[in-house]
Amino acid sequence: MDVTELIRRPSGGGWLVLLGGGEFSFGETAEADRAWVVKTEAGPIGFLPTASGSADYGSELAEYFEQVYQRELVTVPIYRERDAKRGKNLRRLEECVAVYLGGGLSDQLLEVLEGSPAAEVLLQRLSSGGVVVAIGAAAHALGTVTPGLGGRDINPGLAWLPGGVVETNFDPAHDRRLRKLLDTPGVSWGLGLPSGSAVLLGPEGAVEVVGTVFLVEGRDGDLQVVTGA
């Protein structure tokens, strides 16, 4: 399967990075984080706590990035819809060379970001050569559709992956939820990202992987391992 013909992302010269999950404090995301940090220009990395609503998440992540990568990470306090419209927060995002969307609840992230000025800034960051990283539920939310709270419902996503969906903390022996997403009209491909893995989607169809990443075309397609392009 030619992944460059199937996987789609917003156009531009930056990198969109999808992380399958894992606990950074235990080193579970270290290899994946290293892969995108080296692509990031000098300057601050922004962190959005939107999906979790946790202020502690940002401070702990900032300590990790400073200690391991000697990089500054700053929390942009976007928790509610009004925060995603606030000029001060938008300027903070514009000043960041990369933005990391933290995990939590995809529903919460979508409620705040969908159609917001903050989402537009993120797309501009990606278009102009920056890096946008999404882990766990945030990666779910970038798909055409995303599983709702508890996995019972299927809701529209931000659609940054036209025709595509993402399942994180993925176990190939238990792919029912990914295939349920693939059964949704308008969805033609899906990524299964186990914990600690990542896929990096770059300009001109570039695809890089960390760990084992799975790709499936259509609900009844075979799971295939992505080797990059």
ABEGO torsion letter per residue (X at the ends): XBAAAABBBBBEABBBBBBAEEBAAAGAAAAAAAAAAAABBBEBBBBBAAAAGBAAAAAAAAAAAAAAAGBBBBBBBBABAAAAABAAAAAAAAABABBBBBBEBAAAAAAAABGBAAAAAAAAAAAAGBBBBBBEAAAAAABABBBBBGGABBBBBAGABBGBBBBBGBBAABAAAAAAAAABBGBABBBBBBBGBBBBBBBGGBBBBBEBBBBBBEAABBBBBBAEX
